[in-house]
Structure formats: C-alpha cells, structure tokens
Amino acid sequence: MSQGINATAQTGQTGVSGENGSDEAIAAMEAAFDRAIAIAANVTARRMEGGSALDAARTRLSN
C-alpha cells in the first residue's frame, strides 16, 4: 500500500553535518546547556549560603 512517501528525503539543514547544519546546532545547544549549568550552580550556592544563615538565625532564636 504505497502512498508515495519518500522516507529518505530531507528538508532544510537537518542531518547535514559540517555545512552550517547539525554541527553548529549541537555547538549552540552545548553552549546553552553550559550556561544553564553555571547558572544553576550559582543559584544552588546562593541558596546554600542563605539557608545556612537562616538555620543559624533560627538556632539563635530558639536558645
């Protein structure tokens, strides 16, 4: 039951390696993930610092 669909046809730059295609897209995604990881680490560090100060304040109030 053929419907005339060409499964190997590609459109745009998807699947084209090295010619402004997937290599650049992968590099852009890696850079975005690296930035997101750095921001998440910064947020985590600030939360840890703030949480420690809050815990110390609660301890002082309860004593």
N, C-alpha and C positions, 0 to 999 in steps of 0.2 A: 504494500500500500504506500507507494511513493507520493510525496506531496511536493516534490521539487525543492526541498530544503537542502542547501549546501552547508553541511556541518563544519567544513574546514575554512569557510570564508571568514575573514577578519575585517573589522572596520576600524578606522582611526589608528592610533599608535599602540593600542593594546597588543601585547605579545611581541612587539618589535624591540629586540634587545640592542642597545647601543646607539640608536638613532633617535634621540630625544624621546624615548619611549619608556619602557619599564625600568631601565637603569636609573633614570632621573627621578621617576616616581618613587622608586624604592629609597633613593637617597633622601628625597624630601620627607618621606614617611619616617625614616630613621632619625632625621634631624628633629622632626616634630615629637617623636617619642622621647628622644634625649632631653628636649626642653621640658616635656611633661614630667619626666622622671626627676629632673633637677628641681622643678617647682614643687613636686610632691615631697621630696626630701626636705626642702626648706620649710614647707608647711608643717611637716611632722616634727622637725627640730623645734620650731616655734611653739607648737602645741605641747611638746615635752617640757620646754622651759616654763611655759605658762602653767602647766599642770603641776609642776614641782613647786612653784611659788604659791599656787592655790592650796596645795596639800600642806605646805608649811604654815600658811596663814590659818588654816582650819585647826592644825595641831596646836598652834599658839592660843587660839580662842578656846579650845576645849580644856586647856590646862589651867 
